[in-house]
Amino acid sequence: MTETNLSVPEIHCDHCKMSIEGAVGELDGVASASVNVEQRTVSVAFDAPASIEGIIGAIEDQGYEVPAQ
């Protein structure tokens, strides 16, 4: 199991939290996705076939920029 924390500066409310957690949580291989609104981070635990690139893509598809980590 791989765990990562991604900075997403545009997170600012519970809608952001639900949108990102829902999109990332639906990816095949993602065990958990948790958004911390105050810290503006996304914590993800995943195995293959999920990947960092796929997770970032899912976040960006929801309209949030993920700066280079």
Secondary structure as UniProt FT lines:
FT   STRAND          2..7
FT   TURN            9..10
FT   HELIX           14..25
FT   TURN            28..29
FT   STRAND          30..36
FT   TURN            37..40
FT   STRAND          41..46
FT   TURN            48..49
FT   HELIX           52..61
FT   TURN            62..63
//
